[in-house]
Amino acid sequence: MKREIIVAREAGFCAGVRRAVQLANDSLEKESGKKLFSLGPLIHNPSVIEELEAKGMSVLGPAAEEKELSGLPSNARLLIRAHGVTREQYDLLQKNGIDILDGTCPHVIAIRKIIERAASEGEPVVILGDKGHAEVTGLLSFAKDGTVVSSVEEAAALKFEKPFTVVCQSTLDSATFEAVKNEILKRFPFAKIRNTRCQATEKRQTEALALCGVCDAMIVIGGLGSANSNRLAEICKSSGKETFFVTDPKNWEPDDLRPYSKIGVTAGASTPQSDIDLILGKLRALV
Ligand code: SF4
């Protein structure tokens, strides 16, 4: 069967992830006197982490505590991943005099600034996103009075009598954002709602949906722990298109794609080009 494969233009590493990986590589390759640690897995991709570990980076738990941090060697340098960290973690790192390499994505920093401004004005903050996700946990720590909501149902249970600020996780999908925004505005016309989805997310999700409209099946490549990859897969599935979420490109076999003649391929923001190429090679070899 003649098979057409369409790859999304916006697939794979976003600017924030690229920057964090570049910071790691620069430190590992150019600063031999330093021992690099990342606070949590730098990105949600095992093969990239393995490569960085082979060059000398060590990965600490995302919630490394004082005991662990104060036990780091004197030449330690600690890389903060694109999700950022909590205010308490920043304070702890500074208190322990740790050399920090801050890979927090500039977009996450911009959301944090909105929250800090609201906090300084005594306003509560609602963060729309996944409870427990590192970006959300980090952002929440900068609010004085913060709440996380993940759904319209949770938004319907909010209680406010004065203005409050609403932001969202950078990787949220637009349908959830709009639905929760409408629910909040219906009950609280005084809410100050900021759409803080990042452009990388916006472009990947919009393009994935467009591909769903013209393809017979979709492949989404990304790590299991990657929020934005999971959302891409959910968006494709909810369009009704047969969707294959590939989390382990090396061991993935394309046999189930055999019946499809037009296949769309996209990838989350933490998926390296090498994983995309691997999948494309397997698809093209499919007879
Ligand atoms: S997905 Fe957006 S916010 Fe997250 S690292 Fe990439 S550019 Fe930054």
Residues whose N, C-alpha, C, O or C-beta is under 5 A from the ligand:
A	BS01	SF4	C14 A15 G16 V17 A82 C105 H107 V108 S170 C198 A200 A269
